[in-house]
Amino acid sequence: MRAYVFTTGVIFALLVVAHIWRIFAESASLAADPFYILITVASAMLTIWAARLFWLSRPASRDQRP
């Protein structure tokens, strides 16, 4: 479960970085688009949530058997 949370958190973080980079690289008109801002903020919130879940979860013990 920790690997899944870590992977999805990294993917959402990369999306946020790409959105911020695109705002600076292309034009500031993207910063005025409400849908673009909504997707960026939602991705940032999901990144923070994934980071919180990752840090609060305990690593699985390898000695446990199902």
CHARMM internal coordinates of N, CA and C (Angstrom, degrees):
IC EDIT
DIST 1 N 1 CA 1.4434
DIST 1 CA 1 C 1.5248
ANGL 1 N 1 CA 1 C 111.42
DIST 1 C 2 N 1.3377
ANGL 1 CA 1 C 2 N 116.38
DIHE 1 N 1 CA 1 C 2 N -37.28
DIST 2 N 2 CA 1.4621
ANGL 1 C 2 N 2 CA 119.76
DIHE 1 CA 1 C 2 N 2 CA -179.71
DIST 2 CA 2 C 1.5216
ANGL 2 N 2 CA 2 C 110.99
DIHE 1 C 2 N 2 CA 2 C -64.28
DIST 2 C 3 N 1.3115
ANGL 2 CA 2 C 3 N 117.77
DIHE 2 N 2 CA 2 C 3 N -36.46
DIST 3 N 3 CA 1.4620
ANGL 2 C 3 N 3 CA 120.41
DIHE 2 CA 2 C 3 N 3 CA 179.70
DIST 3 CA 3 C 1.5291
ANGL 3 N 3 CA 3 C 110.63
DIHE 2 C 3 N 3 CA 3 C -66.15
DIST 3 C 4 N 1.3098
ANGL 3 CA 3 C 4 N 117.38
DIHE 3 N 3 CA 3 C 4 N -39.07
DIST 4 N 4 CA 1.4601
ANGL 3 C 4 N 4 CA 121.30
DIHE 3 CA 3 C 4 N 4 CA 178.59
DIST 4 CA 4 C 1.5264
ANGL 4 N 4 CA 4 C 110.72
DIHE 3 C 4 N 4 CA 4 C -65.05
DIST 4 C 5 N 1.3215
ANGL 4 CA 4 C 5 N 117.08
DIHE 4 N 4 CA 4 C 5 N -46.68
DIST 5 N 5 CA 1.4674
ANGL 4 C 5 N 5 CA 121.33
DIHE 4 CA 4 C 5 N 5 CA -179.67
DIST 5 CA 5 C 1.5259
ANGL 5 N 5 CA 5 C 109.62
DIHE 4 C 5 N 5 CA 5 C -63.12
DIST 5 C 6 N 1.3168
ANGL 5 CA 5 C 6 N 117.38
DIHE 5 N 5 CA 5 C 6 N -42.26
DIST 6 N 6 CA 1.4609
ANGL 5 C 6 N 6 CA 120.81
DIHE 5 CA 5 C 6 N 6 CA 178.82
DIST 6 CA 6 C 1.5248
ANGL 6 N 6 CA 6 C 110.92
DIHE 5 C 6 N 6 CA 6 C -62.87
DIST 6 C 7 N 1.3192
ANGL 6 CA 6 C 7 N 117.34
DIHE 6 N 6 CA 6 C 7 N -45.28
DIST 7 N 7 CA 1.4641
ANGL 6 C 7 N 7 CA 121.52
DIHE 6 CA 6 C 7 N 7 CA -178.57
DIST 7 CA 7 C 1.5251
ANGL 7 N 7 CA 7 C 111.74
DIHE 6 C 7 N 7 CA 7 C -63.85
DIST 7 C 8 N 1.3154
ANGL 7 CA 7 C 8 N 117.40
DIHE 7 N 7 CA 7 C 8 N -46.32
DIST 8 N 8 CA 1.4653
ANGL 7 C 8 N 8 CA 119.21
DIHE 7 CA 7 C 8 N 8 CA 179.71
DIST 8 CA 8 C 1.5216
ANGL 8 N 8 CA 8 C 111.53
DIHE 7 C 8 N 8 CA 8 C -67.19
DIST 8 C 9 N 1.3133
ANGL 8 CA 8 C 9 N 117.50
DIHE 8 N 8 CA 8 C 9 N -35.12
DIST 9 N 9 CA 1.4610
ANGL 8 C 9 N 9 CA 120.57
DIHE 8 CA 8 C 9 N 9 CA 176.41
DIST 9 CA 9 C 1.5189
ANGL 9 N 9 CA 9 C 112.01
DIHE 8 C 9 N 9 CA 9 C -63.11
DIST 9 C 10 N 1.3210
ANGL 9 CA 9 C 10 N 116.25
DIHE 9 N 9 CA 9 C 10 N -41.68
DIST 10 N 10 CA 1.4716
ANGL 9 C 10 N 10 CA 120.51
DIHE 9 CA 9 C 10 N 10 CA 178.24
DIST 10 CA 10 C 1.5260
ANGL 10 N 10 CA 10 C 110.58
DIHE 9 C 10 N 10 CA 10 C -66.16
DIST 10 C 11 N 1.3117
ANGL 10 CA 10 C 11 N 117.45
DIHE 10 N 10 CA 10 C 11 N -40.31
DIST 11 N 11 CA 1.4754
ANGL 10 C 11 N 11 CA 120.39
DIHE 10 CA 10 C 11 N 11 CA 179.64
DIST 11 CA 11 C 1.5249
ANGL 11 N 11 CA 11 C 110.61
DIHE 10 C 11 N 11 CA 11 C -63.59
DIST 11 C 12 N 1.3256
ANGL 11 CA 11 C 12 N 117.26
DIHE 11 N 11 CA 11 C 12 N -44.51
DIST 12 N 12 CA 1.4643
ANGL 11 C 12 N 12 CA 119.83
DIHE 11 CA 11 C 12 N 12 CA 178.34
DIST 12 CA 12 C 1.5256
ANGL 12 N 12 CA 12 C 110.98
DIHE 11 C 12 N 12 CA 12 C -66.15
DIST 12 C 13 N 1.3251
ANGL 12 CA 12 C 13 N 117.76
DIHE 12 N 12 CA 12 C 13 N -37.18
DIST 13 N 13 CA 1.4656
ANGL 12 C 13 N 13 CA 120.54
DIHE 12 CA 12 C 13 N 13 CA 177.92
DIST 13 CA 13 C 1.5245
ANGL 13 N 13 CA 13 C 110.81
DIHE 12 C 13 N 13 CA 13 C -64.68
DIST 13 C 14 N 1.3247
ANGL 13 CA 13 C 14 N 117.36
DIHE 13 N 13 CA 13 C 14 N -40.51
DIST 14 N 14 CA 1.4596
ANGL 13 C 14 N 14 CA 120.42
DIHE 13 CA 13 C 14 N 14 CA 177.07
DIST 14 CA 14 C 1.5268
ANGL 14 N 14 CA 14 C 111.20
DIHE 13 C 14 N 14 CA 14 C -63.81
DIST 14 C 15 N 1.3227
ANGL 14 CA 14 C 15 N 117.29
DIHE 14 N 14 CA 14 C 15 N -36.14
DIST 15 N 15 CA 1.4600
ANGL 14 C 15 N 15 CA 120.65
DIHE 14 CA 14 C 15 N 15 CA 176.74
DIST 15 CA 15 C 1.5243
ANGL 15 N 15 CA 15 C 111.15
DIHE 14 C 15 N 15 CA 15 C -64.18
DIST 15 C 16 N 1.3251
ANGL 15 CA 15 C 16 N 117.15
DIHE 15 N 15 CA 15 C 16 N -41.56
DIST 16 N 16 CA 1.4624
ANGL 15 C 16 N 16 CA 120.91
DIHE 15 CA 15 C 16 N 16 CA 178.00
DIST 16 CA 16 C 1.5263
ANGL 16 N 16 CA 16 C 110.32
DIHE 15 C 16 N 16 CA 16 C -63.92
DIST 16 C 17 N 1.3202
ANGL 16 CA 16 C 17 N 117.00
DIHE 16 N 16 CA 16 C 17 N -45.15
DIST 17 N 17 CA 1.4681
ANGL 16 C 17 N 17 CA 120.70
DIHE 16 CA 16 C 17 N 17 CA 179.21
DIST 17 CA 17 C 1.5210
ANGL 17 N 17 CA 17 C 110.33
DIHE 16 C 17 N 17 CA 17 C -62.27
DIST 17 C 18 N 1.3167
ANGL 17 CA 17 C 18 N 117.76
DIHE 17 N 17 CA 17 C 18 N -42.37
DIST 18 N 18 CA 1.4637
ANGL 17 C 18 N 18 CA 120.80
DIHE 17 CA 17 C 18 N 18 CA 179.47
DIST 18 CA 18 C 1.5245
ANGL 18 N 18 CA 18 C 111.06
DIHE 17 C 18 N 18 CA 18 C -64.45
DIST 18 C 19 N 1.3148
ANGL 18 CA 18 C 19 N 117.74
DIHE 18 N 18 CA 18 C 19 N -38.56
DIST 19 N 19 CA 1.4653
ANGL 18 C 19 N 19 CA 120.74
DIHE 18 CA 18 C 19 N 19 CA 178.98
DIST 19 CA 19 C 1.5225
ANGL 19 N 19 CA 19 C 110.81
DIHE 18 C 19 N 19 CA 19 C -66.32
DIST 19 C 20 N 1.3228
ANGL 19 CA 19 C 20 N 117.04
DIHE 19 N 19 CA 19 C 20 N -44.39
DIST 20 N 20 CA 1.4656
ANGL 19 C 20 N 20 CA 120.03
DIHE 19 CA 19 C 20 N 20 CA 179.56
DIST 20 CA 20 C 1.5233
ANGL 20 N 20 CA 20 C 110.23
DIHE 19 C 20 N 20 CA 20 C -65.46
DIST 20 C 21 N 1.3233
ANGL 20 CA 20 C 21 N 117.13
DIHE 20 N 20 CA 20 C 21 N -42.57
DIST 21 N 21 CA 1.4701
ANGL 20 C 21 N 21 CA 120.50
DIHE 20 CA 20 C 21 N 21 CA 177.51
DIST 21 CA 21 C 1.5244
ANGL 21 N 21 CA 21 C 110.89
DIHE 20 C 21 N 21 CA 21 C -61.22
DIST 21 C 22 N 1.3263
ANGL 21 CA 21 C 22 N 117.08
DIHE 21 N 21 CA 21 C 22 N -40.32
DIST 22 N 22 CA 1.4588
ANGL 21 C 22 N 22 CA 120.53
DIHE 21 CA 21 C 22 N 22 CA -178.62
DIST 22 CA 22 C 1.5299
ANGL 22 N 22 CA 22 C 111.59
DIHE 21 C 22 N 22 CA 22 C -67.32
DIST 22 C 23 N 1.3231
ANGL 22 CA 22 C 23 N 117.20
DIHE 22 N 22 CA 22 C 23 N -34.97
DIST 23 N 23 CA 1.4669
ANGL 22 C 23 N 23 CA 120.37
DIHE 22 CA 22 C 23 N 23 CA 176.91
DIST 23 CA 23 C 1.5256
ANGL 23 N 23 CA 23 C 109.89
DIHE 22 C 23 N 23 CA 23 C -61.25
DIST 23 C 24 N 1.3346
ANGL 23 CA 23 C 24 N 117.32
DIHE 23 N 23 CA 23 C 24 N -44.73
DIST 24 N 24 CA 1.4553
ANGL 23 C 24 N 24 CA 120.47
DIHE 23 CA 23 C 24 N 24 CA -179.14
DIST 24 CA 24 C 1.5252
ANGL 24 N 24 CA 24 C 112.32
DIHE 23 C 24 N 24 CA 24 C -74.92
DIST 24 C 25 N 1.3177
ANGL 24 CA 24 C 25 N 117.70
DIHE 24 N 24 CA 24 C 25 N -35.08
DIST 25 N 25 CA 1.4621
ANGL 24 C 25 N 25 CA 120.78
DIHE 24 CA 24 C 25 N 25 CA -175.86
DIST 25 CA 25 C 1.5257
ANGL 25 N 25 CA 25 C 113.02
DIHE 24 C 25 N 25 CA 25 C -76.43
DIST 25 C 26 N 1.3062
ANGL 25 CA 25 C 26 N 117.64
DIHE 25 N 25 CA 25 C 26 N -41.91
DIST 26 N 26 CA 1.4636
ANGL 25 C 26 N 26 CA 119.87
DIHE 25 CA 25 C 26 N 26 CA -174.43
DIST 26 CA 26 C 1.5258
ANGL 26 N 26 CA 26 C 112.00
DIHE 25 C 26 N 26 CA 26 C -88.88
DIST 26 C 27 N 1.2865
ANGL 26 CA 26 C 27 N 115.94
DIHE 26 N 26 CA 26 C 27 N -71.37
DIST 27 N 27 CA 1.4618
ANGL 26 C 27 N 27 CA 119.12
DIHE 26 CA 26 C 27 N 27 CA 179.91
DIST 27 CA 27 C 1.5166
ANGL 27 N 27 CA 27 C 108.85
DIHE 26 C 27 N 27 CA 27 C -167.79
DIST 27 C 28 N 1.2816
ANGL 27 CA 27 C 28 N 114.25
DIHE 27 N 27 CA 27 C 28 N 166.68
DIST 28 N 28 CA 1.4656
ANGL 27 C 28 N 28 CA 119.15
DIHE 27 CA 27 C 28 N 28 CA 178.99
DIST 28 CA 28 C 1.5214
ANGL 28 N 28 CA 28 C 111.41
DIHE 27 C 28 N 28 CA 28 C -81.12
DIST 28 C 29 N 1.3197
ANGL 28 CA 28 C 29 N 118.36
DIHE 28 N 28 CA 28 C 29 N -4.38
DIST 29 N 29 CA 1.4607
ANGL 28 C 29 N 29 CA 119.91
DIHE 28 CA 28 C 29 N 29 CA 179.97
DIST 29 CA 29 C 1.5250
ANGL 29 N 29 CA 29 C 112.11
DIHE 28 C 29 N 29 CA 29 C -65.92
DIST 29 C 30 N 1.3241
ANGL 29 CA 29 C 30 N 116.73
DIHE 29 N 29 CA 29 C 30 N -26.01
DIST 30 N 30 CA 1.4634
ANGL 29 C 30 N 30 CA 119.09
DIHE 29 CA 29 C 30 N 30 CA 176.39
DIST 30 CA 30 C 1.5230
ANGL 30 N 30 CA 30 C 111.24
DIHE 29 C 30 N 30 CA 30 C -66.08
DIST 30 C 31 N 1.3266
ANGL 30 CA 30 C 31 N 115.97
DIHE 30 N 30 CA 30 C 31 N -30.28
DIST 31 N 31 CA 1.4627
ANGL 30 C 31 N 31 CA 119.55
DIHE 30 CA 30 C 31 N 31 CA -179.78
DIST 31 CA 31 C 1.5235
ANGL 31 N 31 CA 31 C 111.58
DIHE 30 C 31 N 31 CA 31 C -68.22
DIST 31 C 32 N 1.3272
ANGL 31 CA 31 C 32 N 117.89
DIHE 31 N 31 CA 31 C 32 N -16.98
DIST 32 N 32 CA 1.4611
ANGL 31 C 32 N 32 CA 121.22
DIHE 31 CA 31 C 32 N 32 CA 179.33
DIST 32 CA 32 C 1.5279
ANGL 32 N 32 CA 32 C 112.27
DIHE 31 C 32 N 32 CA 32 C -92.92
DIST 32 C 33 N 1.3261
ANGL 32 CA 32 C 33 N 117.73
DIHE 32 N 32 CA 32 C 33 N -10.34
DIST 33 N 33 CA 1.4628
ANGL 32 C 33 N 33 CA 121.71
DIHE 32 CA 32 C 33 N 33 CA -178.91
DIST 33 CA 33 C 1.5351
ANGL 33 N 33 CA 33 C 109.43
DIHE 32 C 33 N 33 CA 33 C -79.71
DIST 33 C 34 N 1.3309
ANGL 33 CA 33 C 34 N 118.80
DIHE 33 N 33 CA 33 C 34 N 115.71
DIST 34 N 34 CA 1.4685
ANGL 33 C 34 N 34 CA 120.50
DIHE 33 CA 33 C 34 N 34 CA -176.10
DIST 34 CA 34 C 1.5321
ANGL 34 N 34 CA 34 C 113.48
DIHE 33 C 34 N 34 CA 34 C -63.28
DIST 34 C 35 N 1.3284
ANGL 34 CA 34 C 35 N 117.35
DIHE 34 N 34 CA 34 C 35 N -36.86
DIST 35 N 35 CA 1.4613
ANGL 34 C 35 N 35 CA 119.27
DIHE 34 CA 34 C 35 N 35 CA -179.83
DIST 35 CA 35 C 1.5285
ANGL 35 N 35 CA 35 C 110.84
DIHE 34 C 35 N 35 CA 35 C -66.30
DIST 35 C 36 N 1.3144
ANGL 35 CA 35 C 36 N 116.97
DIHE 35 N 35 CA 35 C 36 N -40.08
DIST 36 N 36 CA 1.4702
ANGL 35 C 36 N 36 CA 121.70
DIHE 35 CA 35 C 36 N 36 CA 178.99
DIST 36 CA 36 C 1.5347
ANGL 36 N 36 CA 36 C 110.33
DIHE 35 C 36 N 36 CA 36 C -63.43
DIST 36 C 37 N 1.3225
ANGL 36 CA 36 C 37 N 115.88
DIHE 36 N 36 CA 36 C 37 N -42.51
DIST 37 N 37 CA 1.4609
ANGL 36 C 37 N 37 CA 120.13
DIHE 36 CA 36 C 37 N 37 CA 178.66
DIST 37 CA 37 C 1.5247
ANGL 37 N 37 CA 37 C 110.32
DIHE 36 C 37 N 37 CA 37 C -66.77
DIST 37 C 38 N 1.3256
ANGL 37 CA 37 C 38 N 116.94
DIHE 37 N 37 CA 37 C 38 N -40.16
DIST 38 N 38 CA 1.4583
ANGL 37 C 38 N 38 CA 121.02
DIHE 37 CA 37 C 38 N 38 CA 178.93
DIST 38 CA 38 C 1.5321
ANGL 38 N 38 CA 38 C 111.63
DIHE 37 C 38 N 38 CA 38 C -60.64
DIST 38 C 39 N 1.3208
ANGL 38 CA 38 C 39 N 116.93
DIHE 38 N 38 CA 38 C 39 N -45.51
DIST 39 N 39 CA 1.4626
ANGL 38 C 39 N 39 CA 120.57
DIHE 38 CA 38 C 39 N 39 CA 179.50
DIST 39 CA 39 C 1.5319
ANGL 39 N 39 CA 39 C 111.05
DIHE 38 C 39 N 39 CA 39 C -64.62
DIST 39 C 40 N 1.3303
ANGL 39 CA 39 C 40 N 116.73
DIHE 39 N 39 CA 39 C 40 N -39.76
DIST 40 N 40 CA 1.4597
ANGL 39 C 40 N 40 CA 120.52
DIHE 39 CA 39 C 40 N 40 CA 179.68
DIST 40 CA 40 C 1.5255
ANGL 40 N 40 CA 40 C 111.11
DIHE 39 C 40 N 40 CA 40 C -65.91
DIST 40 C 41 N 1.3123
ANGL 40 CA 40 C 41 N 117.13
DIHE 40 N 40 CA 40 C 41 N -45.33
DIST 41 N 41 CA 1.4681
ANGL 40 C 41 N 41 CA 120.78
DIHE 40 CA 40 C 41 N 41 CA 179.92
DIST 41 CA 41 C 1.5305
ANGL 41 N 41 CA 41 C 110.79
DIHE 40 C 41 N 41 CA 41 C -67.02
DIST 41 C 42 N 1.3122
ANGL 41 CA 41 C 42 N 117.13
DIHE 41 N 41 CA 41 C 42 N -40.95
DIST 42 N 42 CA 1.4748
ANGL 41 C 42 N 42 CA 120.14
DIHE 41 CA 41 C 42 N 42 CA 178.24
DIST 42 CA 42 C 1.5253
ANGL 42 N 42 CA 42 C 110.91
DIHE 41 C 42 N 42 CA 42 C -62.83
DIST 42 C 43 N 1.3161
ANGL 42 CA 42 C 43 N 116.90
DIHE 42 N 42 CA 42 C 43 N -41.22
DIST 43 N 43 CA 1.4675
ANGL 42 C 43 N 43 CA 120.50
DIHE 42 CA 42 C 43 N 43 CA 178.38
DIST 43 CA 43 C 1.5253
ANGL 43 N 43 CA 43 C 110.88
DIHE 42 C 43 N 43 CA 43 C -65.55
DIST 43 C 44 N 1.3285
ANGL 43 CA 43 C 44 N 116.73
DIHE 43 N 43 CA 43 C 44 N -39.53
DIST 44 N 44 CA 1.4644
ANGL 43 C 44 N 44 CA 119.97
DIHE 43 CA 43 C 44 N 44 CA 177.94
DIST 44 CA 44 C 1.5280
ANGL 44 N 44 CA 44 C 110.76
DIHE 43 C 44 N 44 CA 44 C -64.50
DIST 44 C 45 N 1.3290
ANGL 44 CA 44 C 45 N 116.74
DIHE 44 N 44 CA 44 C 45 N -40.40
DIST 45 N 45 CA 1.4642
ANGL 44 C 45 N 45 CA 119.88
DIHE 44 CA 44 C 45 N 45 CA 178.55
DIST 45 CA 45 C 1.5267
ANGL 45 N 45 CA 45 C 111.37
DIHE 44 C 45 N 45 CA 45 C -66.00
DIST 45 C 46 N 1.3230
ANGL 45 CA 45 C 46 N 117.11
DIHE 45 N 45 CA 45 C 46 N -39.62
DIST 46 N 46 CA 1.4699
ANGL 45 C 46 N 46 CA 119.99
DIHE 45 CA 45 C 46 N 46 CA 177.98
DIST 46 CA 46 C 1.5286
ANGL 46 N 46 CA 46 C 111.09
DIHE 45 C 46 N 46 CA 46 C -68.04
DIST 46 C 47 N 1.3220
ANGL 46 CA 46 C 47 N 117.45
DIHE 46 N 46 CA 46 C 47 N -32.75
DIST 47 N 47 CA 1.4639
ANGL 46 C 47 N 47 CA 120.86
DIHE 46 CA 46 C 47 N 47 CA 175.69
DIST 47 CA 47 C 1.5207
ANGL 47 N 47 CA 47 C 110.45
DIHE 46 C 47 N 47 CA 47 C -64.49
DIST 47 C 48 N 1.3139
ANGL 47 CA 47 C 48 N 116.54
DIHE 47 N 47 CA 47 C 48 N -45.24
DIST 48 N 48 CA 1.4657
ANGL 47 C 48 N 48 CA 120.76
DIHE 47 CA 47 C 48 N 48 CA 179.27
DIST 48 CA 48 C 1.5241
ANGL 48 N 48 CA 48 C 110.76
DIHE 47 C 48 N 48 CA 48 C -64.74
DIST 48 C 49 N 1.3099
ANGL 48 CA 48 C 49 N 116.66
DIHE 48 N 48 CA 48 C 49 N -40.53
DIST 49 N 49 CA 1.4651
ANGL 48 C 49 N 49 CA 120.64
DIHE 48 CA 48 C 49 N 49 CA 178.38
DIST 49 CA 49 C 1.5251
ANGL 49 N 49 CA 49 C 110.96
DIHE 48 C 49 N 49 CA 49 C -63.63
DIST 49 C 50 N 1.3212
ANGL 49 CA 49 C 50 N 117.30
DIHE 49 N 49 CA 49 C 50 N -43.84
DIST 50 N 50 CA 1.4674
ANGL 49 C 50 N 50 CA 120.80
DIHE 49 CA 49 C 50 N 50 CA 179.05
DIST 50 CA 50 C 1.5263
ANGL 50 N 50 CA 50 C 110.67
DIHE 49 C 50 N 50 CA 50 C -64.08
DIST 50 C 51 N 1.3273
ANGL 50 CA 50 C 51 N 117.06
DIHE 50 N 50 CA 50 C 51 N -40.18
DIST 51 N 51 CA 1.4637
ANGL 50 C 51 N 51 CA 119.93
DIHE 50 CA 50 C 51 N 51 CA 178.49
DIST 51 CA 51 C 1.5251
ANGL 51 N 51 CA 51 C 110.72
DIHE 50 C 51 N 51 CA 51 C -63.36
DIST 51 C 52 N 1.3163
ANGL 51 CA 51 C 52 N 116.16
DIHE 51 N 51 CA 51 C 52 N -41.77
DIST 52 N 52 CA 1.4684
ANGL 51 C 52 N 52 CA 120.24
DIHE 51 CA 51 C 52 N 52 CA 178.76
DIST 52 CA 52 C 1.5290
ANGL 52 N 52 CA 52 C 111.10
DIHE 51 C 52 N 52 CA 52 C -63.66
DIST 52 C 53 N 1.3265
ANGL 52 CA 52 C 53 N 116.58
DIHE 52 N 52 CA 52 C 53 N -45.50
DIST 53 N 53 CA 1.4679
ANGL 52 C 53 N 53 CA 119.73
DIHE 52 CA 52 C 53 N 53 CA 178.01
DIST 53 CA 53 C 1.5203
ANGL 53 N 53 CA 53 C 111.67
DIHE 52 C 53 N 53 CA 53 C -62.11
DIST 53 C 54 N 1.3201
ANGL 53 CA 53 C 54 N 116.52
DIHE 53 N 53 CA 53 C 54 N -39.72
DIST 54 N 54 CA 1.4614
ANGL 53 C 54 N 54 CA 120.93
DIHE 53 CA 53 C 54 N 54 CA -179.02
DIST 54 CA 54 C 1.5223
ANGL 54 N 54 CA 54 C 110.84
DIHE 53 C 54 N 54 CA 54 C -64.65
DIST 54 C 55 N 1.3426
ANGL 54 CA 54 C 55 N 116.77
DIHE 54 N 54 CA 54 C 55 N -45.56
DIST 55 N 55 CA 1.4568
ANGL 54 C 55 N 55 CA 119.53
DIHE 54 CA 54 C 55 N 55 CA -177.02
DIST 55 CA 55 C 1.5218
ANGL 55 N 55 CA 55 C 112.84
DIHE 54 C 55 N 55 CA 55 C -73.41
DIST 55 C 56 N 1.3127
ANGL 55 CA 55 C 56 N 118.13
DIHE 55 N 55 CA 55 C 56 N -27.57
DIST 56 N 56 CA 1.4612
ANGL 55 C 56 N 56 CA 120.14
DIHE 55 CA 55 C 56 N 56 CA -179.43
DIST 56 CA 56 C 1.5258
ANGL 56 N 56 CA 56 C 113.38
DIHE 55 C 56 N 56 CA 56 C -86.30
DIST 56 C 57 N 1.3209
ANGL 56 CA 56 C 57 N 117.34
DIHE 56 N 56 CA 56 C 57 N -17.27
DIST 57 N 57 CA 1.4663
ANGL 56 C 57 N 57 CA 119.60
DIHE 56 CA 56 C 57 N 57 CA -179.77
DIST 57 CA 57 C 1.5221
ANGL 57 N 57 CA 57 C 109.76
DIHE 56 C 57 N 57 CA 57 C -81.39
DIST 57 C 58 N 1.3014
ANGL 57 CA 57 C 58 N 114.09
DIHE 57 N 57 CA 57 C 58 N 150.78
DIST 58 N 58 CA 1.4535
ANGL 57 C 58 N 58 CA 120.03
DIHE 57 CA 57 C 58 N 58 CA 178.88
DIST 58 CA 58 C 1.5238
ANGL 58 N 58 CA 58 C 109.51
DIHE 57 C 58 N 58 CA 58 C -95.26
DIST 58 C 59 N 1.3192
ANGL 58 CA 58 C 59 N 116.88
DIHE 58 N 58 CA 58 C 59 N 143.63
DIST 59 N 59 CA 1.4675
ANGL 58 C 59 N 59 CA 118.48
DIHE 58 CA 58 C 59 N 59 CA 175.94
DIST 59 CA 59 C 1.5291
ANGL 59 N 59 CA 59 C 110.27
DIHE 58 C 59 N 59 CA 59 C -63.77
DIST 59 C 60 N 1.2987
ANGL 59 CA 59 C 60 N 115.89
DIHE 59 N 59 CA 59 C 60 N 144.11
DIST 60 N 60 CA 1.4697
ANGL 59 C 60 N 60 CA 120.62
DIHE 59 CA 59 C 60 N 60 CA 179.03
DIST 60 CA 60 C 1.5224
ANGL 60 N 60 CA 60 C 109.29
DIHE 59 C 60 N 60 CA 60 C -71.81
DIST 60 C 61 N 1.3039
ANGL 60 CA 60 C 61 N 115.25
DIHE 60 N 60 CA 60 C 61 N 138.33
DIST 61 N 61 CA 1.4551
ANGL 60 C 61 N 61 CA 120.28
DIHE 60 CA 60 C 61 N 61 CA 178.05
DIST 61 CA 61 C 1.5229
ANGL 61 N 61 CA 61 C 109.02
DIHE 60 C 61 N 61 CA 61 C -79.11
DIST 61 C 62 N 1.2872
ANGL 61 CA 61 C 62 N 115.90
DIHE 61 N 61 CA 61 C 62 N 136.54
DIST 62 N 62 CA 1.4732
ANGL 61 C 62 N 62 CA 120.41
DIHE 61 CA 61 C 62 N 62 CA -179.81
DIST 62 CA 62 C 1.5284
ANGL 62 N 62 CA 62 C 112.51
DIHE 61 C 62 N 62 CA 62 C -79.51
DIST 62 C 63 N 1.3323
ANGL 62 CA 62 C 63 N 116.71
DIHE 62 N 62 CA 62 C 63 N -12.79
DIST 63 N 63 CA 1.4638
ANGL 62 C 63 N 63 CA 120.43
DIHE 62 CA 62 C 63 N 63 CA -178.06
DIST 63 CA 63 C 1.5187
ANGL 63 N 63 CA 63 C 112.78
DIHE 62 C 63 N 63 CA 63 C -84.60
DIST 63 C 64 N 1.3189
ANGL 63 CA 63 C 64 N 118.09
DIHE 63 N 63 CA 63 C 64 N -13.90
DIST 64 N 64 CA 1.4532
ANGL 63 C 64 N 64 CA 120.74
DIHE 63 CA 63 C 64 N 64 CA -178.20
DIST 64 CA 64 C 1.5209
ANGL 64 N 64 CA 64 C 110.46
DIHE 63 C 64 N 64 CA 64 C -78.86
DIST 64 C 65 N 1.3253
ANGL 64 CA 64 C 65 N 113.77
DIHE 64 N 64 CA 64 C 65 N 140.67
DIST 65 N 65 CA 1.4599
ANGL 64 C 65 N 65 CA 119.54
DIHE 64 CA 64 C 65 N 65 CA 175.93
DIST 65 CA 65 C 1.5184
ANGL 65 N 65 CA 65 C 108.94
DIHE 64 C 65 N 65 CA 65 C -115.39
DIST 65 C 66 N 1.3386
ANGL 65 CA 65 C 66 N 117.24
DIHE 65 N 65 CA 65 C 66 N 142.82
DIST 66 N 66 CA 1.4742
ANGL 65 C 66 N 66 CA 118.97
DIHE 65 CA 65 C 66 N 66 CA -178.87
DIST 66 CA 66 C 1.4969
ANGL 66 N 66 CA 66 C 113.73
DIHE 65 C 66 N 66 CA 66 C -67.52
END
COOR INIT
IC SEED 1 N 1 CA 1 C
IC BUILD
